[in-house]
Amino acid sequence: MQWWHPEALWFANISNMILWFTYVKGAVRALTGKFGAGITFKTTIKGAGKLLDSVLGDLWMPLLCFILSAISLGVGIHKLVSTAMAALLALV
């Protein structure tokens, strides 16, 4: 049996990122609604120009989630490599 399943890990990472993104987006909107003008519900936007304006306004949240996920991945890989190197040096 293979101990490394990259496809399953990729699917788990994507689903966790989607859940985290929706939670953070909902929490930010709830907090801004609590302290701001109130919670608003968006309707379906018609037209290419209006859709583009809406997408650019909501683009900061997925970008922030991606950057934080990439930083987390980098820290995890760094810890993995440094632990493996320390173990190899201990054997020598």
C-alpha positions as CSV (number, residue, x, y, z in Angstrom):
1,M,0.0,0.0,0.0
2,Q,1.3,3.4,-1.0
3,W,1.8,5.9,1.9
4,W,1.7,9.0,-0.4
5,H,-1.6,9.8,-2.1
6,P,-1.2,13.2,-3.7
7,E,-4.6,13.2,-5.4
8,A,-6.4,12.6,-2.2
9,L,-4.3,15.2,-0.3
10,W,-5.0,17.7,-3.1
11,F,-8.8,17.2,-2.9
12,A,-8.7,17.5,0.9
13,N,-6.6,20.7,0.6
14,I,-9.0,22.2,-1.9
15,S,-12.1,21.3,0.1
16,N,-10.6,22.7,3.3
17,M,-9.6,25.9,1.5
18,I,-13.1,26.4,0.1
19,L,-14.6,25.8,3.6
20,W,-12.2,28.2,5.2
21,F,-12.8,30.8,2.5
22,T,-16.6,30.7,2.9
23,Y,-16.3,30.8,6.7
24,V,-13.9,33.8,6.7
25,K,-16.0,35.6,4.1
26,G,-19.2,35.0,6.1
27,A,-17.5,36.1,9.3
28,V,-16.1,39.3,7.7
29,R,-19.5,40.2,6.2
30,A,-21.3,39.5,9.5
31,L,-18.8,41.6,11.5
32,T,-18.9,44.5,9.0
33,G,-22.7,44.2,8.9
34,K,-22.8,44.3,12.7
35,F,-20.6,47.4,13.0
36,G,-21.6,49.0,9.6
37,A,-24.7,49.6,7.7
38,G,-26.1,46.1,8.1
39,I,-26.0,42.8,6.3
40,T,-27.0,43.0,2.7
41,F,-27.9,40.2,0.4
42,K,-26.6,40.4,-3.2
43,T,-28.9,39.6,-6.1
44,T,-27.8,38.2,-9.4
45,I,-26.0,40.9,-11.3
46,K,-27.0,41.2,-15.0
47,G,-24.6,42.5,-17.6
48,A,-20.9,42.1,-18.3
49,G,-19.8,45.5,-16.9
50,K,-21.7,45.2,-13.6
51,L,-20.5,41.6,-13.2
52,L,-16.8,42.7,-13.7
53,D,-17.2,45.5,-11.1
54,S,-18.6,43.1,-8.6
55,V,-15.9,40.5,-9.1
56,L,-13.1,43.0,-8.7
57,G,-14.7,44.2,-5.4
58,D,-14.8,40.7,-4.0
59,L,-11.4,39.6,-5.3
60,W,-9.4,40.6,-2.2
61,M,-10.8,37.7,-0.1
62,P,-9.8,34.8,-2.4
63,L,-6.4,36.5,-2.9
64,L,-5.9,36.8,0.8
65,C,-6.9,33.1,1.3
66,F,-4.5,32.0,-1.4
67,I,-1.6,34.0,0.0
68,L,-2.2,32.7,3.5
69,S,-2.5,29.1,2.2
70,A,0.7,29.5,0.2
71,I,2.5,30.8,3.3
72,S,1.2,27.9,5.4
73,L,2.4,25.5,2.7
74,G,5.8,27.0,2.6
75,V,6.2,26.9,6.4
76,G,5.1,23.2,6.4
77,I,7.5,22.3,3.7
78,H,10.3,24.1,5.5
79,K,9.6,22.3,8.7
80,L,9.5,19.0,6.9
81,V,12.8,19.6,5.1
82,S,14.5,20.9,8.2
83,T,13.4,17.9,10.3
84,A,14.5,15.5,7.6
85,M,17.9,17.2,7.3
86,A,18.3,17.1,11.1
87,A,17.5,13.4,11.1
88,L,20.0,12.8,8.3
89,L,22.7,14.7,10.0
90,A,22.1,12.8,13.3
91,L,22.7,9.6,11.4
92,V,26.1,10.7,10.0
